[in-house]
Amino acid sequence: MEWWAEAWNSVAQFFGYDEWVWGSAADWFAAIGTIAAVGVTIAVVFREANLRKRSQTDQVTVRLEYAVTWYYVVVSNRSSHPFPYVEVYWRKKGDRGRPKSAATYPDTNGDDIDAGETILLDASMPQGIEYTGTVIAVMCDAQGRMWHRVVTGDKYVSARRSAQFTRGIKFPFIERRWFRTP
């Protein structure tokens, strides 16, 4: 074990010290506590930044309503800013193919969903899809950030699962919007 002490002492001598001093247990606890406090602070800052980014999208609700023989998608913008884009996709469980588009807003007119506005979109989906498949809303907020949320559970989808679900889908509307920064 002497070779280990000699190795650390050579590192200490490189930095100008005679030998490596390990300190007391209190020094070690203080150092570990400081590192943990910095880690928690960084985590809280990132979490708050993510919540701030997500604040507009949290105020937009997308839900499925079932009429006699078809679905429609209800999109409500309760935020104070217009919301430019919502598209709803569905895919049955076990289906590996490309998801099918159920509803898109805006279609061709380029209008935003104004603050406080609620719109109804006809949705082309099979009956009972909310029980036998996945329905995801792809949304773009006023800053141009894309968000993916499960419609039936209102949970955000991880980037990896979203990439798997929307693989092969192009979002041409997003690429031509005014809010995209060069």
Secondary structure, DSSP 8 states (H G I E B T S, - for coil): -HHHHHHHHHHHHHTT-SS-----HHHHHHHHHHHHHHHHHHHHHHHHHHHHHHHHHHTEEEEEEE-SS-EEEEEEE-SSS-B-EEEEEEEETT--S--EEEEEESSSS---B-TT-EEEEEE---TTHHHHEEEEEEEE-TT--EEEEETTT--B--HHHHHHHTTT---HHHHTSTT---
